[in-house]
Amino acid sequence: MQGQVVKVISDQFFVDLENEVLVCKQRGKLRNLKTLPLVGDFVLIDKEKKVILEILPRKNEIIRPNVSNIDQALVVTSLKNPDFSTNLLDKLLVQLEINNIKPIICLTKKDLLKKSEFELLESTIAYYKKIGYLVVENTEILKIKKYLVSKVTVLIGQTGAGKSTLLNNLFKDLNLKTGEVSLALGRGRHTTRHVEIIKKGLIKVLDTPGFSALSFADYTPMMVRDAFIEFKNFPCPYKDCMHLKEGECKVKEAVSKKEIIESRYLNYKNFQEEFKTSKRW
């Protein structure tokens, strides 16, 4: 029988069979192969023994959070407390681009900003829209719901960004626990402890634990380069150009002309520097 893993707690796998959710264990063969079913996986199970027999092929998988078979991601991005970070936002966008998952940037906590503070961010936000990213505010509940219909959507973002609060506003009967943000650390306390698919009619969303760091350990420098979608609009004379120290680089030229914003390019350079300190590279 086929079902979908909708929640994982320790060694218990909650498998949705449409009319019921069965708590299953992992087959010994899968454990020996060190293959762990993920939330989002479609699996074959022995219903009588409550055992997962096989994990069906995944269309995609992301690392942080570790989930599979995702259509799109709602990138929950705080503007204040914790402060807006283009570095973290770009890391998330790169991960999604590499895995062919459509990102939707959802801005939260705009109400905590002074007008002058938001005006400083407006041009940066406008740039993400210009290069093709969909950007919404967490107060636009009806608009967000329209984007979620008939899609499997994962909510991702750093701790304290407001993922659980957003879900509570989208679905009034959830009553998910929310936490305060530490002023000293600038990040929130983890309120979501596990990944879980929440089904509401035609909407499937994955609530996920927040995090404070994200690395590119499982990717390559070329994959990260190609995930900066606007770079493709400025083709360099050499196809293998990494847009760093090469001459005649059209991307660097576009940065100097402000056709690519400086923060995006600096983040790109920082991400490439990470590979130099990584044990894999």
N, C-alpha and C positions, 0 to 999 in steps of 0.2 A: 504494500500500500504506500502511496506517495503522500507526503505532507511537507510543510515548511517549518523550519525552526524559527520560532518567534521570540524565544527567550532562552538564555543560558545562565544557570546559576551553579557554580562549581562543576560537578560532573553530571548535572541534571539538564536534559535538553527538552524544552517544551515544544512539542510538534503540533502545529495546527492542521487538523484533518477536515477543515471546513465546518463540520457540525460538532466538533469537540477538540479539546487540546489535551494531548497525551504526554505525560512525563516519561521520557525514555532515557535509557543508558546507551553508551556507545559500544558497538561490537568490538570484541577483543582484537580482531584483525585490524580495525581502524586505529585502535590505540597503539598497536605494534608498529603501524606505519607512521605514527605520530601525526595523524591527520585529524584535526579537531573540527567538528561541525561548527559553523558560524551562524549567527543570527542572520536570516535571509536565505540560508541554504535550503534548497529543495532536496529531500532525502527519501529513500525507500526504507520502510520500517517493517518489522515483524510486530503486528499489533498485539498479538497474544502474549508474546514475551516482552513487549515494550522495549525493543532494541532497535537502534539505527543500524541498518545493514549496509547502506551505501550512500555516499554523498554524490548527487548528480552534478554534472559540469556547471561551473559558475560562469555567468556572462561578465562579471567583474568582481573585484575585491579591493577594499581599501584597508590601510594598515591602522590608522588612528582616527576613529575607532575601527576595530577589526570586524567588518561586516561585508556581506556579499549581495549580489543581484540587485543593485541599486539603480534607479532611474535618474534621480536627481538629489541634490543636497541643498538644504537650507543652511547657509553659512551664517550663523548667528554671531553678529559682530557688534560688540559694545563700543559706544562712543565715549563713555565716561565710567570710571570705576567698575571694571578696569578700563584704562584709557584706550582709545582707538590705536591699533597697531597695524600699519601696512605690512610689516614684516610677517606677522602671524597670518594675516589675511592672504598674502601672496603665497605663503607656504601651503595653506589649505587649498587655494585655487590651483596651485601646481599639482598637488596630489590628485585632485578631482580631474583635471585635464588629462593627466597621464592615464587615468583609468576610465576615460570617456564617460564621466558622470557630469551632467549639467549642473553648474552652480547657480544658486540664487542667493545674492547677498542680502541679508536681513539686518538692518541697523536697529539697535536697541538703545534705550536710555538717552535718547535725544533730549528728553525733558530735563535731564540733569545739567545740560550745557547752557551757558549764557549765550545770547544771540551772537556776540562777538566771537565766542569760541567755535560755534558751528560755522560761522562764515569762513573761518580759517580752514575748515575741512571741506567746504563745498566744492572747491575746484578739484580736489583729489577724488571725491565721490563722483563728480561729473565725469572724470576721466574713465573710471571703471565702466560707467554707462556707455561712454563714447566707444570703447573698444569692444563692446558687445555683451557686457554682463548685465543681467537683470538685477535691479536694486529696489528693494522695498523697505518700508519702515514697519516695525512690529505693531504699530497701531492700525495698519491697513489690513485688518483681519479678513474682511470679505475678499479682498484681492488675493491675499495669501492662500485662502481656502480654494479659490478657483485654480491656482497653480498646482495644488496638491491632489486634485481629483484624478482618479485612475492612474496614479503614479505611486511608486515606492520611494519615499523621501526620507533621507537620513538628516537629522539635525546635528550639526557639528559646530564646535566653537570652544573657546577656552572656558575654564571654570569661572563662573560668575557672570557670564555674558548674558544670561537670561533665557536659556533654552526651556527650562521647566516652566517659567513664568509665561513664556510664549505659548506653550502647549496648553496650559491652564486657561489662557484667554481664547485659544482656538476651540477648545472642547471643555465646556464649563463643568462637566461632571467628573473630570479627571482628579482634581485635587492633589496634584503632585507636590511633593515637599520642595520648598525653595529655601535658599540660604542667603545669608548676608555676605557682603564682600568685605574682606579684611582691609582696612585702610592702611595698615602697616605693610602688608604684602602686595596690595593692589590686585588681589585675585580672590575669588570666592571659595567657599567650602564646598566640597563635592556633595551634592544632594542626590544625584542619580548614581546608583552603585552598579548597575548592570545595563546592558543593551537590551532593548525590548521593542518589538513591533506592536504598535498600537493601531487597532483597526476601528475606523468609524465610517460605516457605509462604504463609499467608494474610495476612501482615503486610507492609506497605510503610511504611518510615520514611524521612524525609529528614534526613540529617545536614547541618548548616549551620555556616558559620563564625560565631564569636561576634562581639560588638561591644561598644563602650563608650558609644555614644550612639545616640539614635533621635529623629527629629523628626516633626512632623505636616505637613510641607510640602505634601503632596498631599491633605490633608483640609480640611474647613471647621470653623469653630467650632461650628456646629450638629451636625455629624456627631460631633464629640468629646463634646458635651453628651449626645447621645442614646446614646452608647456606655457611659455610666455607668448600668448596668442598674437599680440600686436607686433612682435618681432618679424612675423612672416610678411608683414606689409612693407618691410624694408630689406629686400633680398640683397645679400652681399655678393661680391664677385666670386667668392670661394664658398662652396656649399658646406664645407666643414668649419666655417668660421664660428668661433665660440663667443664673439663679441666682447673680447677682453683686451688683448694687447695687439691684435691683428691690425694691419694697416688697411685703408680703404673700406673700413667697416661701416655699412650703412646704418646699422642700429646705433652705434656710437654717434654718428653724424645726426641721427634723428633726436638723440638725447640733447645734443648741443643746440639743436634748433627748437627744443622744447616740444617736439612732436611726440616724444615719449617722456613721461614725467620722471624726474630724477629719482624719486623714491622707489619706483619700480625697478629702474636700472641698478640702483645701489643694492636693493634687496637681491636682485639676480646675481650681482657680483659676490655678495655675502654668501649666498647659497652655494655658489661654485667654490668659494673658499672652504666651505664645510667639507667638501670632498677631499681636500688636501690634508685635513686633519683626521679623516675617517680611516679606520684600520683596513677597510675594504679597498681604499684607493691610495 
